[in-house]
Amino acid sequence: MSPWSVSSETGVLTDVLVCPPDHYRWIPTNTIVRRTLAGAQQPSAMALAAQHRELVQALEQGGARVHVLPPEPHLPYMAYTRDSAVVTPWGPVLCQLERPQRRGEYAGVTDFHAGAFWRKSSAGTLEGGDIHILKPGLAVVGASGGRTDLAGAEQFAAWLRAEGWEVRVEVFDEHFLHLDVLMCLAAPGLAVACLDVLDADFVAWLKAHGIRCLDVPYREAMALGCNLIALGKDRVVSARGSARLNAALRAEGLTVLDPDLSLFTAGGGGPHCLTCPLKREE
């Protein structure tokens, strides 16, 4: 049996998995990083380590125990721990990554969890950045056909539906990489979302379930503006570069911890991507 359990995106985060960026480098696997590589040099190891330390300090300041996944030299995007496994109320699910450059990440994650998975993705592809466990009994899985395809999304959805959950599979354009580029939950009943892009029916579905959206314009979303992680008790970790959104979140009464993560957002991942929640308390 796994000790890990997550029933929502907004419960109090007590344990989280990160991976140091010892071997991180930008690789042209998504729209965001291809734009970055067109006009920038690879970041230095020292600068990457400093920014990642800021993230870890913010998580610890929020009261979370930070667990470390040992990095491997041939897996530069292992720092984005969100994608290779996702924790559900019944334990972790091993995902099936789409990009060849990332498929080897399954090994370290399997070792960390000692093989104690609730389920293992085996149909199509499934990545954690597309999975949002909104609240107990409700989830959405993004399916762009890029990182997560319909087969992978529907397999995961079926597992939760069998437990009595309502699960929506939301189709969007693979230009946006993962659903967490377009939306994340900041607090119970409050999401940050790119309303320019998200389907109006999906936004209405969220509203019907008591979740309203703070709008993040397309340009800010593509700079990972939506990509934040809730710590619970109206606290979030959101990248410092998301200044306008962070001000809006503070106006909502939230406490915002804002590490500088510019070198990671330039590679296509922000606080949500860089963290895999292991345990939350509702």
Backbone bond lengths (Angstrom), bond angles and torsions (degrees), N, CA, C in turn:
res aa  C-N    CA-C-N  psi(-1)  N-CA   C-N-CA  omega(-1)  CA-C   N-CA-C  phi
1 M - - - 1.464 - - 1.524 109.74 -
2 S 1.315 115.83 137.74 1.458 120.42 178.20 1.530 110.52 -82.31
3 P 1.328 117.42 143.99 1.473 119.50 175.40 1.520 113.16 -79.88
4 W 1.343 117.34 -3.32 1.460 120.37 -169.95 1.525 111.77 -100.58
5 S 1.326 114.97 142.94 1.465 120.46 -179.06 1.525 109.44 -157.67
6 V 1.329 115.95 131.48 1.459 122.50 177.43 1.528 108.54 -134.08
7 S 1.339 116.71 123.25 1.458 121.51 -178.15 1.517 113.40 -109.96
8 S 1.330 117.12 -5.08 1.464 120.07 178.40 1.517 109.17 -162.16
9 E 1.326 115.58 169.61 1.467 121.81 175.29 1.521 112.09 -84.47
10 T 1.343 117.69 -7.44 1.462 119.72 -169.70 1.519 115.06 -125.01
11 G 1.337 118.11 0.69 1.458 119.40 174.62 1.527 110.69 -64.51
12 V 1.309 117.25 164.88 1.467 121.38 -178.82 1.530 109.37 -63.83
13 L 1.324 115.39 119.88 1.464 121.02 -178.22 1.521 109.34 -77.24
14 T 1.331 116.55 117.03 1.467 120.36 -179.73 1.528 112.52 -106.17
15 D 1.347 116.31 -28.26 1.465 120.22 -179.26 1.522 108.92 -142.43
16 V 1.335 115.77 139.48 1.464 120.33 -176.46 1.528 109.00 -147.01
17 L 1.326 115.91 147.33 1.462 122.17 -179.26 1.521 110.26 -107.14
18 V 1.333 116.38 128.12 1.460 121.82 174.51 1.524 108.67 -128.48
19 C 1.325 115.45 166.57 1.465 121.02 176.41 1.519 108.99 -132.91
20 P 1.322 118.75 122.68 1.468 120.68 -179.68 1.530 111.31 -58.84
21 P 1.328 116.88 145.37 1.467 120.65 -175.53 1.526 113.24 -87.22
22 D 1.327 116.69 40.10 1.470 120.52 -175.31 1.524 112.11 -57.21
23 H 1.320 117.60 -33.57 1.468 121.77 -176.16 1.531 111.79 -118.58
24 Y 1.316 115.74 16.06 1.462 120.53 -177.85 1.526 111.28 -66.99
25 R 1.300 114.37 139.10 1.457 120.92 169.56 1.519 107.42 -156.14
26 W 1.306 116.37 156.02 1.462 119.67 178.55 1.522 109.17 -71.11
27 I 1.317 116.63 129.23 1.461 121.46 174.23 1.530 107.74 -126.44
28 P 1.324 117.82 140.94 1.471 121.89 -170.06 1.523 112.81 -77.02
29 T 1.339 116.19 66.58 1.462 120.38 -177.26 1.526 113.09 -107.28
30 N 1.338 117.94 0.89 1.458 119.56 178.36 1.523 109.89 -153.96
31 T 1.315 115.73 167.09 1.461 122.09 -176.63 1.516 111.83 -58.12
32 I 1.333 116.69 -42.17 1.457 121.72 -174.39 1.524 110.81 -64.23
33 V 1.314 117.08 -49.17 1.466 119.22 -175.83 1.528 111.32 -73.11
34 R 1.319 117.73 -28.10 1.469 118.29 176.24 1.524 110.45 -64.52
35 R 1.313 116.80 -37.44 1.469 119.74 174.80 1.528 110.34 -64.11
36 T 1.318 116.19 -41.89 1.474 120.67 -179.77 1.518 110.90 -61.76
37 L 1.321 116.46 -47.21 1.463 120.90 -176.25 1.524 112.36 -65.55
38 A 1.324 116.36 -22.52 1.461 119.41 179.40 1.525 112.49 -69.41
39 G 1.354 116.38 -18.48 1.455 117.30 -175.71 1.511 115.97 -140.75
40 A 1.337 118.86 17.46 1.464 119.88 -176.78 1.519 111.40 -146.72
41 Q 1.327 115.52 153.30 1.453 122.58 174.22 1.528 109.71 -84.21
42 Q 1.328 116.52 157.60 1.454 120.79 177.24 1.538 110.41 -58.77
43 P 1.333 118.44 141.03 1.470 120.71 -179.84 1.523 111.75 -70.57
44 S 1.311 115.54 154.85 1.465 120.17 179.46 1.523 110.22 -79.85
45 A 1.330 115.49 151.19 1.462 120.95 179.58 1.519 111.05 -61.26
46 M 1.325 116.64 -36.34 1.465 120.49 -179.22 1.531 111.25 -65.75
47 A 1.325 115.85 -43.34 1.465 119.71 -179.61 1.527 110.94 -67.40
48 L 1.314 116.73 -40.14 1.460 120.26 177.88 1.522 111.06 -62.25
49 A 1.332 116.23 -45.01 1.464 120.35 -179.39 1.524 110.93 -62.74
50 A 1.324 116.65 -38.89 1.464 120.46 -179.18 1.526 110.50 -65.11
51 Q 1.331 117.30 -43.51 1.464 119.75 179.92 1.531 110.83 -67.24
52 H 1.311 116.86 -40.29 1.465 119.39 179.55 1.529 110.78 -64.67
53 R 1.326 117.35 -35.93 1.465 120.64 176.25 1.524 110.59 -62.15
54 E 1.329 116.59 -37.25 1.469 119.54 176.86 1.525 110.76 -61.46
55 L 1.314 116.41 -41.37 1.456 120.30 177.77 1.527 110.67 -62.48
56 V 1.324 116.63 -48.52 1.465 120.55 -179.34 1.528 110.43 -60.33
57 Q 1.312 117.26 -41.84 1.467 120.53 178.83 1.520 111.35 -62.83
58 A 1.329 117.00 -38.45 1.463 119.94 178.15 1.528 110.81 -65.05
59 L 1.331 116.91 -42.36 1.462 121.01 178.56 1.525 110.60 -62.60
60 E 1.336 116.12 -43.36 1.465 120.25 179.50 1.521 111.12 -68.19
61 Q 1.324 116.70 -36.85 1.464 120.48 176.39 1.527 110.22 -61.61
62 G 1.324 115.83 -32.66 1.457 120.61 177.27 1.519 113.73 -78.52
63 G 1.330 117.57 -1.62 1.459 121.38 175.66 1.511 115.51 96.40
64 A 1.332 118.25 6.37 1.461 120.59 -178.09 1.527 111.33 -86.64
65 R 1.310 115.46 142.28 1.464 120.79 168.88 1.524 107.40 -81.88
66 V 1.323 115.55 127.67 1.462 120.30 -175.28 1.524 109.32 -100.75
67 H 1.317 116.17 119.54 1.461 122.83 177.53 1.525 108.25 -101.29
68 V 1.321 116.04 146.02 1.468 120.16 -171.42 1.521 110.83 -116.17
69 L 1.321 114.69 126.97 1.461 122.51 173.85 1.525 108.10 -91.68
70 P 1.320 119.51 120.44 1.469 120.31 -178.07 1.525 111.57 -61.92
71 P 1.334 117.60 127.49 1.469 120.03 -179.46 1.514 112.00 -74.93
72 E 1.330 115.59 154.15 1.460 120.97 177.54 1.526 109.48 -120.09
73 P 1.342 118.49 138.41 1.469 121.86 -171.81 1.522 114.70 -58.34
74 H 1.331 117.78 -31.84 1.458 120.61 -174.83 1.531 113.14 -91.32
75 L 1.348 116.56 7.12 1.467 120.49 -177.76 1.535 109.21 -125.45
76 P 1.337 117.72 79.03 1.461 121.18 -171.68 1.521 114.46 -66.26
77 Y 1.340 118.76 -23.45 1.468 120.02 -178.82 1.527 112.71 -100.32
78 M 1.318 116.62 17.78 1.461 121.39 178.10 1.525 111.12 -63.51
79 A 1.340 116.94 -20.75 1.470 120.82 178.69 1.525 111.56 -61.09
80 Y 1.335 117.09 -25.58 1.462 121.05 179.07 1.525 109.14 -84.88
81 T 1.333 115.93 77.69 1.470 121.91 -171.46 1.525 113.28 -71.30
82 R 1.313 118.26 -11.08 1.470 121.30 -178.53 1.528 112.69 -60.42
83 D 1.329 117.30 -33.23 1.467 119.71 -162.99 1.514 116.02 -85.58
84 S 1.315 118.43 -32.13 1.458 119.83 -169.19 1.522 113.98 -80.22
85 A 1.328 117.56 -19.05 1.465 121.34 175.92 1.517 108.37 -156.32
86 V 1.317 116.42 150.61 1.463 121.32 176.07 1.520 107.79 -131.55
87 V 1.332 115.39 138.09 1.466 119.73 -178.90 1.529 109.27 -95.54
88 T 1.309 115.93 132.01 1.468 124.31 179.44 1.534 108.48 -111.86
89 P 1.351 117.40 177.84 1.471 118.03 175.80 1.523 113.99 -61.50
90 W 1.333 116.62 -19.26 1.465 121.23 -177.19 1.531 112.85 -104.08
91 G 1.328 115.60 7.01 1.453 119.97 179.93 1.516 111.93 118.59
92 P 1.336 117.60 -178.39 1.461 121.13 -176.20 1.514 113.43 -76.48
93 V 1.342 113.90 149.18 1.460 122.34 172.61 1.524 107.61 -114.21
94 L 1.315 116.77 127.02 1.461 121.65 176.28 1.522 108.41 -79.48
95 C 1.318 116.22 122.56 1.462 120.70 -178.48 1.529 110.91 -87.20
96 Q 1.311 115.30 170.05 1.464 121.49 178.61 1.536 107.49 -121.52
97 L 1.332 115.69 100.92 1.456 120.85 -172.95 1.523 111.40 -72.20
98 E 1.341 114.24 146.39 1.460 119.23 -175.51 1.522 113.05 -84.96
99 R 1.336 118.56 -41.78 1.461 121.23 -174.41 1.531 111.41 -74.89
100 P 1.341 118.68 130.34 1.459 120.94 178.43 1.528 112.70 -56.03
101 Q 1.337 116.81 -34.43 1.467 120.87 -178.08 1.529 112.55 -66.04
102 R 1.323 117.00 -14.38 1.466 119.71 -175.30 1.527 113.66 -115.52
103 R 1.314 117.96 -6.39 1.462 118.87 -171.88 1.521 113.36 -63.05
104 G 1.336 116.97 -29.03 1.459 120.25 179.89 1.514 114.19 -66.76
105 E 1.335 117.53 -10.75 1.466 120.43 -179.13 1.525 112.38 -64.26
106 Y 1.334 116.76 -20.31 1.469 119.52 -179.02 1.525 111.51 -58.20
107 A 1.349 116.87 -32.11 1.465 120.38 -172.30 1.530 111.69 -65.75
108 G 1.339 116.12 -50.69 1.462 119.46 179.86 1.514 112.62 -63.98
109 V 1.331 116.66 -37.40 1.464 120.65 179.31 1.530 110.28 -68.31
110 T 1.322 116.37 -39.08 1.468 119.91 176.72 1.518 110.90 -61.92
111 D 1.325 116.81 -41.71 1.469 120.48 177.80 1.528 110.93 -64.06
112 F 1.331 116.55 -43.36 1.473 119.58 -178.52 1.521 110.51 -59.71
113 H 1.328 116.50 -43.61 1.458 120.26 -177.61 1.528 112.60 -86.75
114 A 1.330 116.70 3.41 1.463 122.14 -179.86 1.535 111.33 52.11
115 G 1.327 115.05 33.36 1.452 120.32 176.80 1.517 115.12 73.01
116 A 1.341 117.39 5.81 1.467 121.14 -174.99 1.524 110.76 -86.72
117 F 1.316 116.14 70.57 1.464 121.27 179.79 1.530 110.30 -98.57
118 W 1.328 114.34 142.81 1.464 119.53 173.54 1.518 110.21 -70.73
119 R 1.332 115.64 -43.59 1.451 121.84 177.81 1.536 108.92 -145.79
120 K 1.325 115.91 162.58 1.462 121.60 175.90 1.521 108.54 -129.65
121 S 1.320 116.52 126.99 1.457 120.80 179.17 1.522 109.44 -64.77
122 S 1.324 116.20 132.03 1.463 119.49 -178.87 1.527 112.60 -139.88
123 A 1.337 117.04 -3.29 1.466 121.02 179.48 1.517 108.82 -112.79
124 G 1.309 117.40 121.53 1.463 119.68 179.76 1.517 111.75 61.06
125 T 1.327 116.63 -141.88 1.458 121.42 179.79 1.525 109.45 -126.81
126 L 1.320 115.18 150.47 1.463 121.95 -177.90 1.519 107.95 -148.72
127 E 1.340 117.13 128.33 1.463 121.56 179.20 1.523 109.83 -131.06
128 G 1.337 115.13 142.49 1.458 121.27 -172.60 1.513 114.99 -61.05
129 G 1.324 118.00 -27.71 1.452 120.47 178.97 1.515 113.51 -64.81
130 D 1.338 116.82 -13.91 1.457 121.22 178.69 1.521 112.79 -97.60
131 I 1.322 117.88 -1.73 1.463 121.71 -174.49 1.526 109.78 -107.37
132 H 1.325 116.15 124.02 1.464 121.67 177.13 1.527 108.50 -125.33
133 I 1.329 115.89 110.16 1.463 121.06 173.50 1.527 105.43 -87.21
134 L 1.330 116.00 92.04 1.459 121.57 -166.96 1.520 112.52 -65.68
135 K 1.309 115.82 -47.22 1.459 122.23 177.18 1.513 107.22 -164.78
136 P 1.337 119.12 167.17 1.463 119.01 -178.19 1.527 111.64 -53.00
137 G 1.329 115.10 122.49 1.453 120.99 178.59 1.511 115.87 93.04
138 L 1.353 117.14 -0.65 1.467 120.08 -174.87 1.520 110.92 -142.80
139 A 1.331 116.46 130.64 1.458 121.00 179.67 1.518 109.99 -147.82
140 V 1.335 115.53 159.91 1.458 121.92 172.23 1.518 107.97 -133.06
141 V 1.313 116.51 141.87 1.459 122.68 177.39 1.523 107.80 -124.18
142 G 1.323 116.60 122.89 1.453 120.72 176.93 1.516 111.25 -79.95
143 A 1.317 115.72 144.13 1.471 120.93 178.27 1.522 107.99 -137.16
144 S 1.315 115.83 99.42 1.466 120.34 -179.60 1.518 111.94 -92.44
145 G 1.334 115.85 -13.24 1.457 119.51 -171.87 1.508 111.65 81.82
146 G 1.350 116.89 -5.98 1.453 122.36 176.85 1.514 109.45 -96.32
147 R 1.327 116.08 -84.93 1.465 118.85 -178.56 1.521 112.85 -75.88
148 T 1.318 116.25 -44.79 1.465 120.77 174.24 1.522 107.58 -116.99
149 D 1.329 116.33 126.40 1.459 118.58 178.08 1.528 109.90 -101.30
150 L 1.318 116.15 175.77 1.462 120.05 -175.86 1.528 112.47 -62.55
151 A 1.324 116.74 -37.44 1.465 119.27 -179.52 1.524 111.12 -62.92
152 G 1.336 116.21 -44.85 1.460 120.02 179.09 1.514 112.22 -66.48
153 A 1.344 116.48 -42.90 1.459 121.01 -179.64 1.522 111.03 -63.79
154 E 1.333 116.70 -43.68 1.461 120.21 -177.37 1.532 111.53 -69.72
155 Q 1.318 117.49 -33.80 1.468 118.93 177.12 1.523 110.13 -63.48
156 F 1.343 116.23 -46.97 1.465 119.94 179.25 1.528 110.43 -63.30
157 A 1.333 116.36 -44.50 1.465 120.51 179.92 1.530 111.06 -59.03
158 A 1.322 116.75 -39.97 1.465 120.57 -178.92 1.522 111.73 -62.74
159 W 1.331 117.02 -37.24 1.465 120.00 177.94 1.522 111.34 -61.90
160 L 1.337 116.89 -43.16 1.462 119.97 179.70 1.524 111.68 -72.28
161 R 1.332 116.13 -38.45 1.478 118.94 178.29 1.524 110.87 -61.97
162 A 1.317 116.95 -34.81 1.462 120.40 178.33 1.530 111.66 -64.65
163 E 1.340 116.14 -20.73 1.464 121.37 177.04 1.529 111.57 -93.46
164 G 1.339 116.51 6.92 1.454 120.55 176.99 1.511 114.99 92.06
165 W 1.337 117.63 9.88 1.467 121.41 -178.74 1.527 110.77 -86.02
166 E 1.335 114.93 154.14 1.458 121.47 167.63 1.521 107.85 -92.59
167 V 1.314 116.30 126.49 1.462 121.04 -178.51 1.522 108.94 -131.37
168 R 1.316 115.84 128.57 1.461 121.32 175.58 1.523 108.71 -105.21
169 V 1.314 117.34 133.34 1.459 122.41 171.43 1.527 106.83 -98.82
170 E 1.322 115.61 116.57 1.466 120.97 -174.51 1.529 109.94 -107.41
171 V 1.317 116.27 119.46 1.461 122.06 -179.56 1.527 109.04 -88.37
172 F 1.336 116.07 135.34 1.461 120.96 177.32 1.524 108.21 -148.93
173 D 1.332 116.63 172.05 1.462 121.08 -175.13 1.526 111.09 -78.14
174 E 1.331 116.70 136.45 1.461 120.75 -177.03 1.528 113.51 -65.70
175 H 1.336 117.66 -11.69 1.466 121.78 172.41 1.519 110.94 -51.36
176 F 1.351 116.53 -30.28 1.461 121.04 -173.70 1.526 113.40 -93.19
177 L 1.303 117.96 9.11 1.467 124.21 171.16 1.524 112.60 68.94
178 H 1.324 117.25 -77.52 1.459 122.57 179.14 1.524 109.90 -131.72
179 L 1.333 115.89 160.99 1.457 119.71 177.54 1.527 111.78 -62.24
180 D 1.340 117.62 -27.30 1.471 118.49 -179.74 1.529 112.84 -75.37
181 V 1.319 118.25 -0.92 1.464 121.00 166.99 1.526 109.88 -79.53
182 L 1.326 116.02 -24.88 1.462 121.39 -175.53 1.522 113.94 -103.28
183 M 1.323 118.40 -19.91 1.466 120.03 178.20 1.520 111.07 -163.82
184 C 1.323 115.65 149.88 1.459 123.58 169.77 1.522 107.81 -150.77
185 L 1.316 117.04 153.99 1.456 121.08 174.66 1.519 109.64 -86.15
186 A 1.337 115.91 133.98 1.461 121.68 178.36 1.521 111.68 -99.73
187 A 1.327 115.89 -32.33 1.462 123.00 -178.30 1.511 107.64 -160.29
188 P 1.334 118.46 165.57 1.466 118.35 177.20 1.526 110.90 -54.93
189 G 1.315 116.24 125.27 1.448 121.18 178.82 1.511 115.80 79.02
190 L 1.341 117.72 7.23 1.466 120.50 -178.76 1.522 110.40 -136.29
191 A 1.338 115.21 119.65 1.465 121.74 175.79 1.519 109.59 -114.69
192 V 1.319 115.91 156.40 1.461 121.29 165.70 1.519 105.20 -107.02
193 A 1.338 116.77 133.34 1.455 118.78 -169.39 1.510 111.56 -153.52
194 C 1.329 115.66 147.49 1.460 121.97 177.56 1.529 107.96 -88.71
195 L 1.322 115.54 91.56 1.454 120.82 -175.54 1.522 112.59 -70.49
196 D 1.353 116.52 -17.63 1.465 120.15 174.79 1.526 111.64 -63.01
197 V 1.322 116.19 -27.18 1.466 121.46 -170.68 1.525 112.62 -111.97
198 L 1.318 118.04 -41.68 1.458 120.96 -174.83 1.526 110.89 -63.62
199 D 1.309 114.77 142.51 1.464 120.87 179.71 1.528 109.95 -63.29
200 A 1.325 116.39 136.41 1.463 121.45 -177.68 1.528 111.53 -59.68
201 D 1.323 116.85 -33.12 1.463 120.40 179.08 1.528 110.82 -66.72
202 F 1.328 116.82 -36.04 1.466 120.70 177.17 1.521 110.52 -67.06
203 V 1.327 116.99 -43.54 1.468 120.74 178.70 1.526 109.94 -61.83
204 A 1.342 116.59 -39.93 1.464 120.85 177.37 1.526 111.19 -65.23
205 W 1.327 116.48 -37.05 1.475 121.35 176.95 1.523 110.47 -62.79
206 L 1.332 116.57 -44.24 1.462 119.85 176.56 1.526 110.68 -59.36
207 K 1.334 115.85 -46.25 1.467 120.47 -179.74 1.517 111.39 -60.36
208 A 1.324 116.31 -40.31 1.465 120.35 179.41 1.521 111.95 -63.43
209 H 1.330 115.61 -23.80 1.467 120.92 177.37 1.534 111.90 -98.50
210 G 1.320 115.66 16.98 1.460 120.14 174.22 1.509 114.98 79.70
211 I 1.329 117.61 22.44 1.470 121.50 -179.33 1.524 108.89 -116.21
212 R 1.322 116.84 114.91 1.457 120.37 176.03 1.521 109.33 -99.16
213 C 1.319 115.88 162.26 1.464 121.30 -171.68 1.530 112.00 -119.51
214 L 1.332 115.69 132.24 1.460 121.48 165.21 1.521 107.02 -87.96
215 D 1.320 116.70 127.15 1.460 120.39 -173.86 1.527 112.27 -76.29
216 V 1.316 115.55 135.35 1.464 123.42 173.78 1.528 106.74 -121.22
217 P 1.330 118.47 115.43 1.474 120.16 -177.85 1.534 112.23 -60.64
218 Y 1.319 114.86 158.71 1.462 121.48 -176.90 1.525 112.47 -51.39
219 R 1.327 117.39 -48.52 1.467 119.90 -176.13 1.529 110.76 -60.43
220 E 1.315 117.27 -40.98 1.465 120.63 179.41 1.528 111.15 -71.37
221 A 1.321 116.23 -36.12 1.468 119.30 177.60 1.522 110.93 -62.43
222 M 1.333 117.16 -40.18 1.458 121.00 179.93 1.526 111.95 -71.51
223 A 1.330 117.00 -12.82 1.466 121.63 171.30 1.530 110.37 -97.42
224 L 1.343 116.14 19.63 1.460 124.92 178.47 1.525 113.01 67.96
225 G 1.331 116.87 30.83 1.453 120.32 179.45 1.516 113.82 -63.50
226 C 1.330 117.86 -35.68 1.469 120.61 -179.86 1.526 112.30 -76.29
227 N 1.308 117.51 -14.25 1.456 122.79 -166.39 1.528 111.29 -85.75
228 L 1.325 115.88 83.69 1.461 121.05 -179.59 1.520 109.17 -126.88
229 I 1.328 116.14 168.35 1.461 120.47 177.12 1.521 109.20 -126.46
230 A 1.316 115.39 128.90 1.456 121.36 176.56 1.528 109.58 -78.10
231 L 1.328 115.27 139.05 1.461 121.49 177.24 1.520 111.77 -99.51
232 G 1.334 115.69 -9.06 1.454 120.46 -173.69 1.524 110.86 90.66
233 K 1.327 116.56 163.30 1.469 123.19 -178.92 1.524 111.39 53.27
234 D 1.357 115.63 43.19 1.467 122.27 175.75 1.522 113.08 59.10
235 R 1.335 116.17 39.88 1.466 122.16 175.56 1.517 108.51 -127.08
236 V 1.331 116.07 141.67 1.459 120.55 179.04 1.525 109.94 -138.04
237 V 1.326 114.67 156.21 1.460 121.78 167.43 1.522 106.54 -107.78
238 S 1.336 115.31 119.32 1.464 122.03 -178.65 1.519 107.76 -136.28
239 A 1.324 117.22 137.42 1.467 121.04 -174.47 1.527 111.18 -59.36
240 R 1.325 115.86 144.98 1.461 122.22 -177.88 1.524 112.05 -59.42
241 G 1.328 116.39 -30.38 1.450 119.58 -179.23 1.520 113.86 -66.62
242 S 1.329 117.40 -15.52 1.471 121.32 179.98 1.532 109.68 -89.22
243 A 1.317 116.73 55.86 1.469 121.37 -170.43 1.528 112.49 -62.51
244 R 1.335 117.36 -44.35 1.459 119.25 -177.65 1.526 110.76 -64.95
245 L 1.323 116.50 -46.05 1.456 120.23 178.73 1.525 111.15 -63.29
246 N 1.317 117.39 -42.49 1.461 120.36 -178.80 1.528 111.23 -60.63
247 A 1.334 116.05 -37.80 1.470 120.03 176.09 1.526 110.18 -64.23
248 A 1.332 116.74 -40.45 1.466 120.59 179.25 1.528 111.10 -65.80
249 L 1.328 116.85 -38.87 1.466 120.67 177.74 1.524 110.89 -65.30
250 R 1.315 116.62 -40.67 1.474 119.71 177.59 1.522 110.63 -65.07
251 A 1.320 116.25 -35.46 1.464 120.01 177.29 1.526 111.39 -65.67
252 E 1.335 116.37 -24.18 1.466 121.36 176.39 1.529 111.47 -81.30
253 G 1.331 116.88 -2.81 1.455 120.96 179.76 1.511 114.67 94.38
254 L 1.338 117.59 8.60 1.460 120.59 -179.89 1.523 110.84 -87.32
255 T 1.310 115.95 149.71 1.459 122.60 170.00 1.523 107.91 -89.00
256 V 1.329 117.13 124.90 1.459 121.79 -176.35 1.521 109.50 -113.09
257 L 1.317 116.51 120.32 1.463 122.72 171.64 1.520 106.19 -97.97
258 D 1.333 116.69 124.68 1.469 119.39 -167.37 1.530 113.73 -127.16
259 P 1.331 117.14 74.60 1.463 119.75 175.48 1.524 111.61 -64.56
260 D 1.317 115.14 150.88 1.472 120.20 173.61 1.522 108.31 -76.86
261 L 1.322 116.23 115.51 1.471 121.64 -178.56 1.519 110.89 -126.94
262 S 1.320 116.68 27.84 1.462 121.48 -172.43 1.522 113.20 -59.23
263 L 1.330 118.15 -32.05 1.463 120.26 -178.30 1.532 111.35 -73.08
264 F 1.324 116.28 -25.81 1.466 120.36 178.55 1.523 111.36 -87.19
265 T 1.327 116.83 -39.53 1.462 118.16 177.46 1.524 110.29 -64.64
266 A 1.334 116.90 -31.32 1.467 119.93 175.52 1.521 111.67 -65.53
267 G 1.332 116.70 -23.00 1.456 121.50 178.36 1.516 113.57 -92.28
268 G 1.343 116.26 -0.63 1.458 119.62 175.79 1.508 115.72 104.76
269 G 1.360 118.11 14.09 1.462 118.94 -179.36 1.511 112.91 -149.35
270 G 1.329 116.68 137.13 1.457 122.58 178.61 1.519 111.81 -113.04
271 P 1.349 117.94 -155.40 1.470 121.25 -176.32 1.528 114.04 -57.47
272 H 1.336 117.12 -37.22 1.467 119.99 179.13 1.525 110.47 -65.67
273 C 1.329 116.52 -43.13 1.469 121.04 -179.28 1.520 112.87 -67.34
274 L 1.320 116.65 -33.34 1.468 122.39 -173.23 1.521 113.30 -83.59
275 T 1.329 117.23 0.76 1.458 121.05 -175.25 1.521 111.02 -134.01
276 C 1.318 116.16 140.69 1.459 121.45 172.51 1.531 107.68 -120.12
277 P 1.332 118.38 102.31 1.462 119.42 177.65 1.523 111.75 -59.67
278 L 1.322 115.59 131.58 1.462 121.12 179.79 1.517 111.97 -101.76
279 K 1.336 115.08 -34.94 1.472 119.08 -178.96 1.519 109.29 -150.27
280 R 1.307 114.49 134.77 1.463 122.05 173.36 1.518 108.32 -130.69
281 E 1.334 115.25 147.94 1.465 121.41 175.24 1.512 108.22 -107.33
282 E 1.302 116.60 127.32 1.479 120.32 -178.89 1.523 110.17 -84.22
